[in-house]
Amino acid sequence: MIADAQASVALTTNLILSKLERQLIDAPEIKSLGWLATDLIDLHHPVQSWQPLHPEPHSLAFLQYTSGSTATPKG
């Protein structure tokens, strides 16, 4: 799914990320993603480099995959 979606960032929580870091030693393609624990984002100190996006009607906003329980996962 990572290769198919051309993912570069994964969103999660700090608890899940701390568990994943110990388990992903043998999964470099997953470990190499830019992981962001969304529950640790400091909303009171905005990042100075942030700029608003101006998405086009065809811009991807959300990508969901099937579980792949009966076939290869699909986006």
C-alpha positions as CSV (number, residue, x, y, z in Angstrom):
1,M,0.0,0.0,0.0
2,I,2.9,2.4,0.8
3,A,4.4,2.0,-2.7
4,D,1.0,2.1,-4.4
5,A,-0.1,5.3,-2.6
6,Q,3.4,6.8,-2.9
7,A,3.1,7.6,0.8
8,S,5.7,9.7,2.5
9,V,4.1,10.5,5.8
10,A,2.0,8.5,8.3
11,L,-0.3,10.0,11.0
12,T,-0.7,8.2,14.3
13,T,-0.7,8.7,18.1
14,N,2.3,8.8,20.4
15,L,1.3,5.6,22.0
16,I,1.0,3.7,18.7
17,L,4.2,5.3,17.4
18,S,6.2,4.2,20.5
19,K,5.0,0.6,20.0
20,L,5.7,0.7,16.3
21,E,9.3,1.9,16.7
22,R,10.2,-1.3,18.5
23,Q,8.4,-3.5,16.0
24,L,9.5,-2.0,12.7
25,I,13.2,-2.9,12.8
26,D,12.6,-5.5,10.1
27,A,10.3,-3.3,8.0
28,P,12.5,-0.5,6.5
29,E,9.8,0.6,4.0
30,I,7.4,1.4,6.8
31,K,10.0,2.7,9.2
32,S,11.3,5.1,6.5
33,L,8.0,7.0,6.4
34,G,7.8,10.4,8.1
35,W,5.8,9.5,11.2
36,L,3.8,12.2,13.0
37,A,2.2,11.7,16.4
38,T,-0.8,14.0,16.0
39,D,-1.6,14.1,19.7
40,L,1.8,15.8,20.3
41,I,1.3,18.7,18.0
42,D,1.6,22.0,19.9
43,L,-1.3,24.0,18.7
44,H,-0.3,27.1,20.6
45,H,3.0,27.5,18.8
46,P,2.4,27.4,15.0
47,V,5.2,26.4,12.7
48,Q,6.6,29.6,11.0
49,S,7.1,27.8,7.7
50,W,3.4,26.8,7.4
51,Q,1.5,28.2,4.4
52,P,-2.1,27.6,3.5
53,L,-2.9,25.2,0.7
54,H,-5.1,26.0,-2.2
55,P,-6.2,22.6,-3.4
56,E,-7.6,22.1,-6.8
57,P,-10.9,20.2,-7.4
58,H,-8.9,17.0,-8.4
59,S,-6.5,17.2,-5.3
60,L,-6.4,14.1,-3.1
61,A,-7.8,14.9,0.4
62,F,-8.1,11.4,1.8
63,L,-7.0,7.9,0.7
64,Q,-8.6,4.8,2.2
65,Y,-7.6,1.2,1.4
66,T,-9.7,-1.9,1.8
67,S,-8.3,-4.4,4.3
68,G,-7.4,-6.9,1.6
69,S,-9.0,-9.7,3.6
70,T,-10.1,-11.5,0.4
71,A,-7.6,-10.0,-2.2
72,T,-4.8,-7.5,-2.5
73,P,-5.6,-4.2,-0.6
74,K,-7.0,-1.6,-2.9
75,G,-7.1,2.2,-2.8
